[in-house]
Amino acid sequence: MRKALYSVGAIAGALLLSPAVFAQTAAAAPAGGTNWVAISAAFGMGLAAFGGSIAQSRVASSACEGMARNPGAAGAIRAAMILGLVFIETLALLTLVIIFAKV
């Protein structure tokens, strides 16, 4: 119950503070300012790599478990595993392409 209460409080706080962000006027960027686009792009790629690696480890774990339970279906399981890994890696590569297009 406490966890849900903290979550609702955090969401309510973010919703109450968000209008103040949009109400401020845009200031001129200083000459040697921080490049937030590059920082956010690096954070996004790190998040995509983290999510992809977690997904790939779960796919490999499930495939090994399936092959151990039914060795006769190892070929079909291996083909499905490789297809799943290709789709997961494609998402990470598309994230990289989108980041390069934005930066």
C-alpha positions as CSV (number, residue, x, y, z in Angstrom):
1,M,0.0,0.0,0.0
2,R,2.8,2.4,0.8
3,K,4.5,1.7,-2.5
4,A,1.3,2.6,-4.4
5,L,0.9,5.8,-2.2
6,Y,4.5,6.9,-3.0
7,S,3.9,6.2,-6.7
8,V,0.7,8.3,-6.7
9,G,2.4,11.1,-4.8
10,A,5.3,11.2,-7.3
11,I,3.0,11.3,-10.3
12,A,0.9,14.0,-8.6
13,G,4.0,16.0,-7.9
14,A,5.2,15.7,-11.5
15,L,1.8,16.8,-12.8
16,L,1.7,19.8,-10.5
17,L,5.2,21.0,-11.5
18,S,4.9,20.4,-15.2
19,P,2.9,23.6,-16.0
20,A,5.7,25.7,-14.5
21,V,8.2,24.3,-17.0
22,F,6.0,25.3,-19.9
23,A,5.3,28.7,-18.5
24,Q,8.9,29.9,-18.6
25,T,10.2,31.9,-21.4
26,A,13.0,30.5,-23.6
27,A,16.3,31.9,-22.7
28,A,19.1,32.3,-25.3
29,A,21.5,29.4,-25.2
30,P,25.0,30.4,-24.0
31,A,27.9,29.9,-26.4
32,G,29.5,27.0,-24.6
33,G,26.3,25.4,-23.3
34,T,25.6,21.8,-22.7
35,N,24.5,19.7,-25.6
36,W,21.4,18.1,-24.1
37,V,20.5,16.3,-27.3
38,A,23.7,14.4,-27.3
39,I,23.4,13.5,-23.6
40,S,19.8,12.3,-24.1
41,A,20.8,10.4,-27.2
42,A,23.5,8.6,-25.3
43,F,21.1,7.8,-22.5
44,G,18.5,6.5,-25.0
45,M,21.1,4.2,-26.6
46,G,22.2,2.9,-23.2
47,L,18.6,2.2,-22.3
48,A,18.0,0.4,-25.6
49,A,21.2,-1.7,-25.2
50,F,20.2,-2.5,-21.6
51,G,16.7,-3.6,-22.6
52,G,18.0,-5.6,-25.6
53,S,20.5,-7.4,-23.5
54,I,17.9,-8.4,-20.9
55,A,15.6,-9.6,-23.6
56,Q,18.3,-11.6,-25.3
57,S,19.3,-13.3,-22.1
58,R,15.7,-14.2,-21.4
59,V,15.3,-15.6,-24.9
60,A,18.5,-17.7,-24.6
61,S,17.5,-19.0,-21.2
62,S,14.0,-20.0,-22.4
63,A,15.4,-21.7,-25.5
64,C,18.0,-23.7,-23.5
65,E,15.3,-24.7,-21.0
66,G,13.0,-25.8,-23.9
67,M,15.8,-27.8,-25.6
68,A,16.6,-29.5,-22.3
69,R,13.0,-30.5,-21.8
70,N,12.4,-31.7,-25.4
71,P,15.7,-32.5,-27.2
72,G,13.7,-33.7,-30.3
73,A,12.5,-30.2,-31.0
74,A,15.9,-28.6,-30.6
75,G,16.1,-27.6,-34.2
76,A,12.8,-25.8,-34.2
77,I,13.5,-24.1,-30.9
78,R,16.9,-23.0,-32.1
79,A,15.4,-21.5,-35.3
80,A,12.8,-19.6,-33.3
81,M,15.5,-18.4,-30.9
82,I,17.6,-17.0,-33.7
83,L,14.6,-15.3,-35.2
84,G,13.8,-13.7,-31.8
85,L,17.3,-12.6,-31.3
86,V,17.4,-11.0,-34.8
87,F,14.2,-9.0,-34.0
88,I,15.6,-7.8,-30.6
89,E,18.9,-6.8,-32.1
90,T,17.1,-5.0,-34.9
91,L,15.3,-2.8,-32.4
92,A,18.7,-1.8,-30.8
93,L,20.1,-1.0,-34.3
94,L,17.0,1.0,-35.2
95,T,17.4,3.0,-32.0
96,L,21.0,3.8,-33.0
97,V,19.9,4.9,-36.5
98,I,17.2,7.2,-35.0
99,I,19.7,8.7,-32.6
100,F,22.1,9.4,-35.4
101,A,19.3,11.0,-37.4
102,K,18.3,13.2,-34.4
103,V,21.9,14.3,-33.5
